[in-house]
Amino acid sequence: MGRRITWMLITIIVMIPVFYLSRFWVFDFWGRDGLFGIKEIRPQGGLLDRWLRGTPFAPFELLIWLAGVFCILTWLEKAYAALTKSDH
């Protein structure tokens, strides 16, 4: 049971930066000058949209974000399966 909770916490910690990259980030935890003074790390999130703006991929921002989330969760699941294989 403790191992599952640990992996759930790892998943949540990994997904927070991914969520920040999305357009769904609504928190403003730092000032307008960016995190640690880096202007590219703005408080509104939505970095993927900003990175894709002006490219042919801009209309597919949400699809790209969803594919990235799917890949990250798949890799986390594979890591969990590989590390807990001896338990089953």
Gaussian input, Z-matrix of N, CA and C with variables (Angstrom, degrees):
# hf/3-21g

backbone

0 1
 N
 C     1     B1
 C     2     B2     1     A1
 N     3     B3     2     A2     1     D1
 C     4     B4     3     A3     2     D2
 C     5     B5     4     A4     3     D3
 N     6     B6     5     A5     4     D4
 C     7     B7     6     A6     5     D5
 C     8     B8     7     A7     6     D6
 N     9     B9     8     A8     7     D7
 C    10    B10     9     A9     8     D8
 C    11    B11    10    A10     9     D9
 N    12    B12    11    A11    10    D10
 C    13    B13    12    A12    11    D11
 C    14    B14    13    A13    12    D12
 N    15    B15    14    A14    13    D13
 C    16    B16    15    A15    14    D14
 C    17    B17    16    A16    15    D15
 N    18    B18    17    A17    16    D16
 C    19    B19    18    A18    17    D17
 C    20    B20    19    A19    18    D18
 N    21    B21    20    A20    19    D19
 C    22    B22    21    A21    20    D20
 C    23    B23    22    A22    21    D21
 N    24    B24    23    A23    22    D22
 C    25    B25    24    A24    23    D23
 C    26    B26    25    A25    24    D24
 N    27    B27    26    A26    25    D25
 C    28    B28    27    A27    26    D26
 C    29    B29    28    A28    27    D27
 N    30    B30    29    A29    28    D28
 C    31    B31    30    A30    29    D29
 C    32    B32    31    A31    30    D30
 N    33    B33    32    A32    31    D31
 C    34    B34    33    A33    32    D32
 C    35    B35    34    A34    33    D33
 N    36    B36    35    A35    34    D34
 C    37    B37    36    A36    35    D35
 C    38    B38    37    A37    36    D36
 N    39    B39    38    A38    37    D37
 C    40    B40    39    A39    38    D38
 C    41    B41    40    A40    39    D39
 N    42    B42    41    A41    40    D40
 C    43    B43    42    A42    41    D41
 C    44    B44    43    A43    42    D42
 N    45    B45    44    A44    43    D43
 C    46    B46    45    A45    44    D44
 C    47    B47    46    A46    45    D45
 N    48    B48    47    A47    46    D46
 C    49    B49    48    A48    47    D47
 C    50    B50    49    A49    48    D48
 N    51    B51    50    A50    49    D49
 C    52    B52    51    A51    50    D50
 C    53    B53    52    A52    51    D51
 N    54    B54    53    A53    52    D52
 C    55    B55    54    A54    53    D53
 C    56    B56    55    A55    54    D54
 N    57    B57    56    A56    55    D55
 C    58    B58    57    A57    56    D56
 C    59    B59    58    A58    57    D57
 N    60    B60    59    A59    58    D58
 C    61    B61    60    A60    59    D59
 C    62    B62    61    A61    60    D60
 N    63    B63    62    A62    61    D61
 C    64    B64    63    A63    62    D62
 C    65    B65    64    A64    63    D63
 N    66    B66    65    A65    64    D64
 C    67    B67    66    A66    65    D65
 C    68    B68    67    A67    66    D66
 N    69    B69    68    A68    67    D67
 C    70    B70    69    A69    68    D68
 C    71    B71    70    A70    69    D69
 N    72    B72    71    A71    70    D70
 C    73    B73    72    A72    71    D71
 C    74    B74    73    A73    72    D72
 N    75    B75    74    A74    73    D73
 C    76    B76    75    A75    74    D74
 C    77    B77    76    A76    75    D75
 N    78    B78    77    A77    76    D76
 C    79    B79    78    A78    77    D77
 C    80    B80    79    A79    78    D78
 N    81    B81    80    A80    79    D79
 C    82    B82    81    A81    80    D80
 C    83    B83    82    A82    81    D81
 N    84    B84    83    A83    82    D82
 C    85    B85    84    A84    83    D83
 C    86    B86    85    A85    84    D84
 N    87    B87    86    A86    85    D85
 C    88    B88    87    A87    86    D86
 C    89    B89    88    A88    87    D87
 N    90    B90    89    A89    88    D88
 C    91    B91    90    A90    89    D89
 C    92    B92    91    A91    90    D90
 N    93    B93    92    A92    91    D91
 C    94    B94    93    A93    92    D92
 C    95    B95    94    A94    93    D93
 N    96    B96    95    A95    94    D94
 C    97    B97    96    A96    95    D95
 C    98    B98    97    A97    96    D96
 N    99    B99    98    A98    97    D97
 C   100   B100    99    A99    98    D98
 C   101   B101   100   A100    99    D99
 N   102   B102   101   A101   100   D100
 C   103   B103   102   A102   101   D101
 C   104   B104   103   A103   102   D102
 N   105   B105   104   A104   103   D103
 C   106   B106   105   A105   104   D104
 C   107   B107   106   A106   105   D105
 N   108   B108   107   A107   106   D106
 C   109   B109   108   A108   107   D107
 C   110   B110   109   A109   108   D108
 N   111   B111   110   A110   109   D109
 C   112   B112   111   A111   110   D110
 C   113   B113   112   A112   111   D111
 N   114   B114   113   A113   112   D112
 C   115   B115   114   A114   113   D113
 C   116   B116   115   A115   114   D114
 N   117   B117   116   A116   115   D115
 C   118   B118   117   A117   116   D116
 C   119   B119   118   A118   117   D117
 N   120   B120   119   A119   118   D118
 C   121   B121   120   A120   119   D119
 C   122   B122   121   A121   120   D120
 N   123   B123   122   A122   121   D121
 C   124   B124   123   A123   122   D122
 C   125   B125   124   A124   123   D123
 N   126   B126   125   A125   124   D124
 C   127   B127   126   A126   125   D125
 C   128   B128   127   A127   126   D126
 N   129   B129   128   A128   127   D127
 C   130   B130   129   A129   128   D128
 C   131   B131   130   A130   129   D129
 N   132   B132   131   A131   130   D130
 C   133   B133   132   A132   131   D131
 C   134   B134   133   A133   132   D132
 N   135   B135   134   A134   133   D133
 C   136   B136   135   A135   134   D134
 C   137   B137   136   A136   135   D135
 N   138   B138   137   A137   136   D136
 C   139   B139   138   A138   137   D137
 C   140   B140   139   A139   138   D138
 N   141   B141   140   A140   139   D139
 C   142   B142   141   A141   140   D140
 C   143   B143   142   A142   141   D141
 N   144   B144   143   A143   142   D142
 C   145   B145   144   A144   143   D143
 C   146   B146   145   A145   144   D144
 N   147   B147   146   A146   145   D145
 C   148   B148   147   A147   146   D146
 C   149   B149   148   A148   147   D147
 N   150   B150   149   A149   148   D148
 C   151   B151   150   A150   149   D149
 C   152   B152   151   A151   150   D150
 N   153   B153   152   A152   151   D151
 C   154   B154   153   A153   152   D152
 C   155   B155   154   A154   153   D153
 N   156   B156   155   A155   154   D154
 C   157   B157   156   A156   155   D155
 C   158   B158   157   A157   156   D156
 N   159   B159   158   A158   157   D157
 C   160   B160   159   A159   158   D158
 C   161   B161   160   A160   159   D159
 N   162   B162   161   A161   160   D160
 C   163   B163   162   A162   161   D161
 C   164   B164   163   A163   162   D162
 N   165   B165   164   A164   163   D163
 C   166   B166   165   A165   164   D164
 C   167   B167   166   A166   165   D165
 N   168   B168   167   A167   166   D166
 C   169   B169   168   A168   167   D167
 C   170   B170   169   A169   168   D168
 N   171   B171   170   A170   169   D169
 C   172   B172   171   A171   170   D170
 C   173   B173   172   A172   171   D171
 N   174   B174   173   A173   172   D172
 C   175   B175   174   A174   173   D173
 C   176   B176   175   A175   174   D174
 N   177   B177   176   A176   175   D175
 C   178   B178   177   A177   176   D176
 C   179   B179   178   A178   177   D177
 N   180   B180   179   A179   178   D178
 C   181   B181   180   A180   179   D179
 C   182   B182   181   A181   180   D180
 N   183   B183   182   A182   181   D181
 C   184   B184   183   A183   182   D182
 C   185   B185   184   A184   183   D183
 N   186   B186   185   A185   184   D184
 C   187   B187   186   A186   185   D185
 C   188   B188   187   A187   186   D186
 N   189   B189   188   A188   187   D187
 C   190   B190   189   A189   188   D188
 C   191   B191   190   A190   189   D189
 N   192   B192   191   A191   190   D190
 C   193   B193   192   A192   191   D191
 C   194   B194   193   A193   192   D192
 N   195   B195   194   A194   193   D193
 C   196   B196   195   A195   194   D194
 C   197   B197   196   A196   195   D195
 N   198   B198   197   A197   196   D196
 C   199   B199   198   A198   197   D197
 C   200   B200   199   A199   198   D198
 N   201   B201   200   A200   199   D199
 C   202   B202   201   A201   200   D200
 C   203   B203   202   A202   201   D201
 N   204   B204   203   A203   202   D202
 C   205   B205   204   A204   203   D203
 C   206   B206   205   A205   204   D204
 N   207   B207   206   A206   205   D205
 C   208   B208   207   A207   206   D206
 C   209   B209   208   A208   207   D207
 N   210   B210   209   A209   208   D208
 C   211   B211   210   A210   209   D209
 C   212   B212   211   A211   210   D210
 N   213   B213   212   A212   211   D211
 C   214   B214   213   A213   212   D212
 C   215   B215   214   A214   213   D213
 N   216   B216   215   A215   214   D214
 C   217   B217   216   A216   215   D215
 C   218   B218   217   A217   216   D216
 N   219   B219   218   A218   217   D217
 C   220   B220   219   A219   218   D218
 C   221   B221   220   A220   219   D219
 N   222   B222   221   A221   220   D220
 C   223   B223   222   A222   221   D221
 C   224   B224   223   A223   222   D222
 N   225   B225   224   A224   223   D223
 C   226   B226   225   A225   224   D224
 C   227   B227   226   A226   225   D225
 N   228   B228   227   A227   226   D226
 C   229   B229   228   A228   227   D227
 C   230   B230   229   A229   228   D228
 N   231   B231   230   A230   229   D229
 C   232   B232   231   A231   230   D230
 C   233   B233   232   A232   231   D231
 N   234   B234   233   A233   232   D232
 C   235   B235   234   A234   233   D233
 C   236   B236   235   A235   234   D234
 N   237   B237   236   A236   235   D235
 C   238   B238   237   A237   236   D236
 C   239   B239   238   A238   237   D237
 N   240   B240   239   A239   238   D238
 C   241   B241   240   A240   239   D239
 C   242   B242   241   A241   240   D240
 N   243   B243   242   A242   241   D241
 C   244   B244   243   A243   242   D242
 C   245   B245   244   A244   243   D243
 N   246   B246   245   A245   244   D244
 C   247   B247   246   A246   245   D245
 C   248   B248   247   A247   246   D246
 N   249   B249   248   A248   247   D247
 C   250   B250   249   A249   248   D248
 C   251   B251   250   A250   249   D249
 N   252   B252   251   A251   250   D250
 C   253   B253   252   A252   251   D251
 C   254   B254   253   A253   252   D252
 N   255   B255   254   A254   253   D253
 C   256   B256   255   A255   254   D254
 C   257   B257   256   A256   255   D255
 N   258   B258   257   A257   256   D256
 C   259   B259   258   A258   257   D257
 C   260   B260   259   A259   258   D258
 N   261   B261   260   A260   259   D259
 C   262   B262   261   A261   260   D260
 C   263   B263   262   A262   261   D261

   B1=1.4496
   B2=1.5211
   B3=1.3204
   B4=1.4619
   B5=1.5100
   B6=1.3347
   B7=1.4566
   B8=1.5329
   B9=1.3149
   B10=1.4666
   B11=1.5248
   B12=1.3121
   B13=1.4674
   B14=1.5166
   B15=1.3240
   B16=1.4652
   B17=1.5140
   B18=1.3240
   B19=1.4621
   B20=1.5231
   B21=1.3119
   B22=1.4679
   B23=1.5275
   B24=1.3278
   B25=1.4611
   B26=1.5298
   B27=1.3286
   B28=1.4668
   B29=1.5244
   B30=1.3104
   B31=1.4636
   B32=1.5252
   B33=1.3070
   B34=1.4642
   B35=1.5218
   B36=1.3220
   B37=1.4626
   B38=1.5243
   B39=1.3177
   B40=1.4674
   B41=1.5232
   B42=1.3241
   B43=1.4632
   B44=1.5274
   B45=1.3300
   B46=1.4635
   B47=1.5289
   B48=1.3483
   B49=1.4774
   B50=1.5291
   B51=1.3171
   B52=1.4622
   B53=1.5325
   B54=1.3127
   B55=1.4606
   B56=1.5276
   B57=1.3311
   B58=1.4635
   B59=1.5305
   B60=1.3154
   B61=1.4663
   B62=1.5262
   B63=1.3114
   B64=1.4588
   B65=1.5171
   B66=1.3047
   B67=1.4651
   B68=1.5192
   B69=1.3119
   B70=1.4551
   B71=1.5254
   B72=1.3122
   B73=1.4566
   B74=1.5302
   B75=1.3278
   B76=1.4581
   B77=1.5317
   B78=1.3119
   B79=1.4643
   B80=1.5219
   B81=1.3233
   B82=1.4614
   B83=1.5262
   B84=1.3326
   B85=1.4566
   B86=1.5259
   B87=1.3378
   B88=1.4559
   B89=1.5137
   B90=1.3218
   B91=1.4601
   B92=1.5192
   B93=1.3285
   B94=1.4631
   B95=1.5299
   B96=1.3388
   B97=1.4673
   B98=1.5173
   B99=1.3232
   B100=1.4582
   B101=1.5142
   B102=1.3159
   B103=1.4589
   B104=1.5197
   B105=1.3157
   B106=1.4618
   B107=1.5267
   B108=1.3278
   B109=1.4571
   B110=1.5178
   B111=1.3141
   B112=1.4689
   B113=1.5230
   B114=1.3172
   B115=1.4630
   B116=1.5214
   B117=1.3247
   B118=1.4600
   B119=1.5258
   B120=1.3263
   B121=1.4580
   B122=1.5229
   B123=1.3031
   B124=1.4598
   B125=1.5218
   B126=1.3313
   B127=1.4599
   B128=1.5208
   B129=1.3186
   B130=1.4622
   B131=1.5134
   B132=1.3076
   B133=1.4591
   B134=1.5297
   B135=1.3102
   B136=1.4595
   B137=1.5165
   B138=1.3211
   B139=1.4612
   B140=1.5203
   B141=1.3088
   B142=1.4663
   B143=1.5184
   B144=1.3131
   B145=1.4586
   B146=1.5263
   B147=1.3089
   B148=1.4670
   B149=1.5250
   B150=1.3200
   B151=1.4577
   B152=1.5210
   B153=1.3286
   B154=1.4676
   B155=1.5233
   B156=1.3234
   B157=1.4684
   B158=1.5272
   B159=1.3318
   B160=1.4564
   B161=1.5173
   B162=1.3287
   B163=1.4659
   B164=1.5273
   B165=1.3187
   B166=1.4670
   B167=1.5316
   B168=1.3268
   B169=1.4650
   B170=1.5199
   B171=1.3146
   B172=1.4669
   B173=1.5371
   B174=1.3285
   B175=1.4694
   B176=1.5355
   B177=1.3207
   B178=1.4638
   B179=1.5206
   B180=1.3266
   B181=1.4629
   B182=1.5232
   B183=1.3055
   B184=1.4638
   B185=1.5278
   B186=1.3114
   B187=1.4578
   B188=1.5340
   B189=1.3203
   B190=1.4658
   B191=1.5223
   B192=1.3329
   B193=1.4595
   B194=1.5299
   B195=1.3221
   B196=1.4672
   B197=1.5265
   B198=1.3274
   B199=1.4660
   B200=1.5284
   B201=1.3236
   B202=1.4641
   B203=1.5189
   B204=1.3213
   B205=1.4693
   B206=1.5248
   B207=1.3095
   B208=1.4599
   B209=1.5286
   B210=1.3300
   B211=1.4653
   B212=1.5255
   B213=1.3167
   B214=1.4597
   B215=1.5284
   B216=1.3318
   B217=1.4666
   B218=1.5251
   B219=1.3202
   B220=1.4629
   B221=1.5170
   B222=1.3372
   B223=1.4607
   B224=1.5287
   B225=1.3273
   B226=1.4592
   B227=1.5318
   B228=1.3203
   B229=1.4627
   B230=1.5295
   B231=1.3278
   B232=1.4663
   B233=1.5286
   B234=1.3380
   B235=1.4632
   B236=1.5178
   B237=1.3229
   B238=1.4683
   B239=1.5281
   B240=1.3295
   B241=1.4714
   B242=1.5243
   B243=1.3239
   B244=1.4620
   B245=1.5256
   B246=1.3191
   B247=1.4649
   B248=1.5211
   B249=1.3242
   B250=1.4644
   B251=1.5285
   B252=1.3147
   B253=1.4574
   B254=1.5309
   B255=1.3062
   B256=1.4614
   B257=1.5336
   B258=1.3250
   B259=1.4569
   B260=1.5292
   B261=1.3092
   B262=1.4749
   B263=1.5044
   A1=111.05
   A2=116.85
   A3=120.80
   A4=112.62
   A5=116.17
   A6=120.24
   A7=110.61
   A8=117.26
   A9=120.36
   A10=111.07
   A11=116.61
   A12=119.73
   A13=110.10
   A14=117.12
   A15=120.92
   A16=110.81
   A17=117.63
   A18=120.64
   A19=111.79
   A20=117.37
   A21=119.10
   A22=110.18
   A23=117.25
   A24=120.61
   A25=111.25
   A26=117.25
   A27=120.76
   A28=110.03
   A29=116.70
   A30=121.02
   A31=111.09
   A32=116.92
   A33=120.20
   A34=110.48
   A35=117.32
   A36=120.97
   A37=111.01
   A38=117.74
   A39=121.32
   A40=111.06
   A41=117.12
   A42=119.97
   A43=113.80
   A44=119.04
   A45=120.20
   A46=111.73
   A47=120.32
   A48=118.09
   A49=112.96
   A50=117.18
   A51=119.77
   A52=109.69
   A53=116.42
   A54=120.98
   A55=110.60
   A56=117.18
   A57=121.70
   A58=110.95
   A59=116.91
   A60=120.29
   A61=112.53
   A62=116.77
   A63=120.66
   A64=111.82
   A65=115.05
   A66=121.44
   A67=111.65
   A68=118.40
   A69=122.67
   A70=113.61
   A71=118.59
   A72=122.56
   A73=108.87
   A74=117.89
   A75=121.11
   A76=112.78
   A77=117.77
   A78=120.92
   A79=111.01
   A80=116.61
   A81=122.77
   A82=107.71
   A83=116.33
   A84=120.54
   A85=113.29
   A86=117.88
   A87=120.60
   A88=109.72
   A89=115.85
   A90=121.60
   A91=114.23
   A92=114.53
   A93=121.68
   A94=113.39
   A95=116.94
   A96=118.79
   A97=112.41
   A98=117.86
   A99=122.37
   A100=112.28
   A101=115.21
   A102=121.84
   A103=109.28
   A104=117.94
   A105=124.91
   A106=111.76
   A107=117.33
   A108=121.68
   A109=114.78
   A110=117.89
   A111=122.10
   A112=107.49
   A113=117.05
   A114=121.37
   A115=113.27
   A116=117.47
   A117=120.77
   A118=112.61
   A119=116.89
   A120=120.44
   A121=107.62
   A122=115.10
   A123=121.45
   A124=111.32
   A125=117.70
   A126=119.92
   A127=114.42
   A128=119.32
   A129=120.69
   A130=113.44
   A131=119.15
   A132=120.40
   A133=110.12
   A134=116.98
   A135=120.88
   A136=113.46
   A137=116.93
   A138=120.13
   A139=112.63
   A140=117.09
   A141=119.42
   A142=110.55
   A143=117.42
   A144=121.58
   A145=110.79
   A146=115.92
   A147=119.96
   A148=111.11
   A149=117.46
   A150=120.88
   A151=111.82
   A152=116.90
   A153=120.33
   A154=113.15
   A155=117.80
   A156=121.53
   A157=110.07
   A158=115.65
   A159=121.45
   A160=114.09
   A161=117.49
   A162=120.80
   A163=108.69
   A164=116.93
   A165=118.69
   A166=113.26
   A167=117.42
   A168=120.96
   A169=112.85
   A170=119.15
   A171=122.72
   A172=113.09
   A173=120.23
   A174=118.78
   A175=113.65
   A176=116.35
   A177=120.85
   A178=112.65
   A179=117.02
   A180=121.73
   A181=112.01
   A182=117.69
   A183=120.74
   A184=111.02
   A185=117.14
   A186=121.10
   A187=110.74
   A188=117.52
   A189=121.51
   A190=110.10
   A191=116.27
   A192=120.36
   A193=110.29
   A194=117.64
   A195=121.00
   A196=111.92
   A197=116.90
   A198=119.95
   A199=110.56
   A200=116.81
   A201=120.40
   A202=111.84
   A203=117.07
   A204=121.30
   A205=109.75
   A206=117.40
   A207=121.45
   A208=110.69
   A209=117.49
   A210=120.79
   A211=111.87
   A212=117.31
   A213=120.45
   A214=110.84
   A215=116.87
   A216=119.13
   A217=111.77
   A218=117.35
   A219=120.96
   A220=110.65
   A221=117.19
   A222=120.64
   A223=111.15
   A224=117.06
   A225=119.51
   A226=111.19
   A227=116.84
   A228=120.56
   A229=110.83
   A230=116.80
   A231=120.12
   A232=110.82
   A233=117.08
   A234=120.50
   A235=110.30
   A236=116.84
   A237=121.00
   A238=110.75
   A239=116.50
   A240=120.42
   A241=111.13
   A242=116.72
   A243=119.99
   A244=111.62
   A245=117.15
   A246=120.32
   A247=113.31
   A248=117.45
   A249=120.06
   A250=111.85
   A251=117.91
   A252=122.03
   A253=112.26
   A254=117.36
   A255=120.70
   A256=111.91
   A257=118.54
   A258=121.60
   A259=112.85
   A260=118.39
   A261=120.98
   A262=111.50
   D1=-40.99
   D2=-179.97
   D3=-65.11
   D4=-33.50
   D5=179.66
   D6=-67.92
   D7=-37.68
   D8=178.30
   D9=-65.86
   D10=-41.84
   D11=178.48
   D12=-64.14
   D13=-40.52
   D14=177.24
   D15=-59.90
   D16=-45.72
   D17=-179.84
   D18=-68.66
   D19=-32.61
   D20=175.46
   D21=-65.97
   D22=-40.58
   D23=176.83
   D24=-65.25
   D25=-40.39
   D26=176.73
   D27=-60.80
   D28=-43.08
   D29=179.07
   D30=-62.66
   D31=-43.41
   D32=179.12
   D33=-63.80
   D34=-43.12
   D35=-179.94
   D36=-64.12
   D37=-38.65
   D38=178.27
   D39=-69.48
   D40=-35.56
   D41=-175.25
   D42=-79.53
   D43=-18.52
   D44=179.01
   D45=-60.09
   D46=-49.74
   D47=176.58
   D48=-63.88
   D49=-33.67
   D50=178.16
   D51=-65.62
   D52=-42.08
   D53=177.05
   D54=-62.62
   D55=-36.84
   D56=177.99
   D57=-62.78
   D58=-35.06
   D59=178.76
   D60=-68.11
   D61=-20.88
   D62=-174.55
   D63=-82.21
   D64=170.96
   D65=176.70
   D66=-78.44
   D67=-4.55
   D68=-175.10
   D69=-90.64
   D70=-1.86
   D71=179.47
   D72=-70.16
   D73=125.14
   D74=-176.48
   D75=-119.97
   D76=0.15
   D77=-175.59
   D78=-92.60
   D79=143.91
   D80=173.73
   D81=-118.87
   D82=86.23
   D83=-175.83
   D84=-87.45
   D85=-16.77
   D86=-179.12
   D87=-135.87
   D88=171.85
   D89=-173.63
   D90=-73.41
   D91=172.54
   D92=-177.79
   D93=-64.55
   D94=-21.99
   D95=-179.14
   D96=-76.70
   D97=0.89
   D98=175.58
   D99=95.31
   D100=162.23
   D101=179.29
   D102=-67.84
   D103=128.27
   D104=-177.93
   D105=56.84
   D106=27.09
   D107=179.61
   D108=79.14
   D109=7.73
   D110=179.63
   D111=-91.53
   D112=111.19
   D113=-174.45
   D114=-63.69
   D115=-26.81
   D116=-179.25
   D117=-70.19
   D118=-19.80
   D119=179.44
   D120=-100.61
   D121=72.90
   D122=-175.98
   D123=-76.71
   D124=156.87
   D125=-174.31
   D126=-73.06
   D127=-17.72
   D128=-175.79
   D129=-80.50
   D130=-8.94
   D131=-175.78
   D132=72.76
   D133=-152.25
   D134=178.78
   D135=66.46
   D136=32.61
   D137=-176.66
   D138=-66.97
   D139=-35.36
   D140=179.87
   D141=-61.28
   D142=-41.06
   D143=176.92
   D144=-60.92
   D145=-43.05
   D146=179.82
   D147=-66.12
   D148=-40.89
   D149=-179.16
   D150=-67.32
   D151=-33.72
   D152=-176.65
   D153=-89.06
   D154=-11.10
   D155=-178.06
   D156=-58.23
   D157=130.81
   D158=179.48
   D159=85.61
   D160=2.81
   D161=177.87
   D162=-109.08
   D163=164.42
   D164=176.95
   D165=-67.02
   D166=-12.65
   D167=-178.29
   D168=-89.70
   D169=-5.70
   D170=-176.48
   D171=-55.03
   D172=-41.20
   D173=179.64
   D174=-66.08
   D175=-16.34
   D176=-176.52
   D177=-103.39
   D178=20.07
   D179=-175.68
   D180=-56.91
   D181=-46.97
   D182=-178.93
   D183=-65.51
   D184=-41.23
   D185=178.85
   D186=-64.28
   D187=-41.43
   D188=177.75
   D189=-63.73
   D190=-42.50
   D191=179.39
   D192=-62.79
   D193=-44.74
   D194=179.72
   D195=-64.01
   D196=-39.52
   D197=177.73
   D198=-64.55
   D199=-39.42
   D200=177.28
   D201=-63.85
   D202=-43.53
   D203=178.13
   D204=-62.18
   D205=-43.87
   D206=178.49
   D207=-59.31
   D208=-45.19
   D209=179.72
   D210=-63.91
   D211=-44.04
   D212=-179.20
   D213=-63.90
   D214=-44.35
   D215=178.61
   D216=-65.87
   D217=-34.66
   D218=176.61
   D219=-64.75
   D220=-43.95
   D221=179.01
   D222=-64.58
   D223=-39.56
   D224=177.06
   D225=-64.24
   D226=-39.03
   D227=177.91
   D228=-64.98
   D229=-41.28
   D230=178.68
   D231=-65.88
   D232=-39.00
   D233=177.47
   D234=-63.87
   D235=-42.93
   D236=177.71
   D237=-61.10
   D238=-45.06
   D239=-179.43
   D240=-64.29
   D241=-40.30
   D242=-178.91
   D243=-69.15
   D244=-37.73
   D245=-177.54
   D246=-81.05
   D247=-19.77
   D248=179.88
   D249=-110.06
   D250=12.78
   D251=-177.24
   D252=-62.25
   D253=-35.71
   D254=-177.45
   D255=-72.26
   D256=-16.64
   D257=-178.98
   D258=-77.08
   D259=-21.35
   D260=-174.26
   D261=-103.86

